[in-house]
């Protein structure tokens, strides 16, 4: 528990005395006592009345006794709590399970927030998400962000004490030597692995290196990176400003942790296949010279032709939209797009990504397929190297196979910094009391919510880690010493050696966990430790693996302070915030999660799968959901039902209306809109697990701020209202589900 919430030390020392910490102590105190030996205590000894003296509610709840030896709670584990209006709370738990104790601390934090006022304890996940982009093989900031006016001289004047300024005109960060500050006219060439710029009329040059981050004066960050396994080196740019995606009021199994996990684990890499290269190339040549000015239903300028596909002024995104069906396009044009083979469209996107103006019309010589046994091959090559493409898993088929979708040729997953996982403390502050210069300059709300994670370590249930090699972060964590595991099978050396000998399956693990298990298996019998744990081997209960294995994960921002520092530096440079002032990142987007499930008739679980991938609900309907907090079956719960107000029902020390009032007031004052995302299933057939939870922050961080407004999305047809309907003579008020995304939304924002 102390590794999660901390322990300042001896409270009788002045530096650890909460009473003297007037800036941080809320004035409330809590104590949790674990006493598993108290199971079996008598109801009478715990102060409960005889049935003849009990109230109707006490008799209904069993909080009274008939016989003097009646055990409390049937002799099983129990919890007793004493609390008063001063904010003093003492809890006794007759068990030693870590999870109970952790949730009791959550309850006491919530108790303090309720009494303190103007603050909330939230059952939430969250991440600060910085969109990243494939910049190709050459980069100069003036080509991409023409609106910024930041200069290196200005950065040195304001932040010179953070870096070692070199005579050549660049800087090296004093805290992290692999962070390099570049002048505004720097030009980065991946092929030559050089960075060049002009200083005093003379060209200066340094080597472009992998593992280093190059920061422009505007805070924009560039790296030489392989975005996924098997891909070519490329330049990757990351925005200076991120989007704080807040996932509150999320039921168990709704994806609180997944919103902050990297998308790369759900991505696969494969070659680009062209079954008839010559025929496809002939069609590509025809499509490149075609005029696409006839594509719209309602032509704006009949005399104007469309820009050439390979025109540098036309982006890859524009080309992708050109070859994607749309309601704005004429029916004939949509039919024409549908007739183009997918391999041809994919090649055009690949060509657009690689194309350089100095190629002119000679693009064909850069691409080829090999000859295999005298026949044309099918794997596309660029500059003699295979071209790879990326695929993303979004759900499963009914048979259990992965549903894979091709990603854009220039896609790079966003950089995510975890901000919440389960227990968060928040405050809503009027905009008038905040210096706007310290915040994202384009985010504008009447009030802002600021959130702090209450935990140093996170009690994770890595659902996808049962697939060997899939969850690389979890497997790395499992390979380290000092872990706390719950509900994982203890593997002795005999079993570990069998695992190692099963070469095919054992080879599916990532290197860190594979090396850990190998080292354990090779150690002599009788040496310590006697057991090892594998992320693919949950504890066996009644002959089946448990659905609720967990481990304590170190908070990522504490493990990787460089990522946090780099994010802060980027925003600080962009906003021009001096080093002595804080960089503020309030909530930008509210994305609560919903757990859907199909029926399980054997277990008596009814279906709860009414949500699509993303729904928008206005505050009245949203709070109807928050009050009920209905959940389907999840690995953390024993059944379906209501988790109570804002999913905190089991952890409320005071009536839940206090939390509801605080949350409603925050939403009314801030103007945040709620977009619910689905986990588990879409309808009774389509299993998606947490794939949508992983994906939505990627989409939201790339949307412009105006595009996130529900009024705009509805007016453009990107959201459609769910209508009431009759079923078997009964009116089903489906309109309470608000609005759901349309096919146009997917084409616009997922493409």
TAFENSUL-V416672 format. One line per field, one symbol per residue. ss: DSSP state (A for helix, B for strand, O for the rest). Layout:
BEGIN
ss=???
END
This chain:
BEGIN
ss=OAAAAOOOOOOOOAAAOAAAOOOOOOOOBBBBBBOAAAOOOBOAAAOOBBAAAOOAAAAAAOOBBOOOOOBAAAAOOOBBBBBOOOOBBBBBBOOOOAAAAAAAAAAAAAAAAAAAOOOBBBBOBBBBBBBBBBBBOBBBAAAAOOOOOOOAAAAAAAAAAABBBOOOOOBBBOOOOOBBBOOOOOBBBOOOOBBBBBBOOBBBBBBOOOOOBBBOOOOOBBBBBOOOOOOOOBBBBBOOOOBBBBBOOOOOOOOOOAAAOOAAAABBBBBOBOOOAAAAAAAAAAAAAOOOOOOBOOOOOOOOOOOOOOOOOOOAAAAAAAOOOOOOBOAAAAAAAAAOOAAAAAAAAAAAAAOOAAAOOOOAAABBOOBBOOBBOOBOBBOOBBOBBBBBBBBBOOOOOBBBBBOOOOBBBBBBBBBBOOBBBBBBBBAAAOOAAAOOOOOOOOBBBBBBBOOOBBBBOOAAAAOOOOOAAAAAAAOOOOOOBBOBOOBOAAAAAAAAAOAAAAOOOOAAAAAAAAAAAAOOOOOOOOOBOOOOOBOBBOOBBOOOOBBBBBOAAAAOAAAAAAAAAAAAAAAOOOOOOOOOOOOOBBOOBBBOBOOBOOOOBOOBOOOOOBBBBOAAAAAAAAAAOBBOOOOOOOOOBBOOAAAOAAAOOOOOAAAAAAAAAAAAAAOOOBBBBBBBBBOOOBBBBOAAAAAAAAAAAAOOAAAAOAAAAAAOOOBBBOOOBBBOOBBBOAAAAOBBBOAAAAAAAOO
END
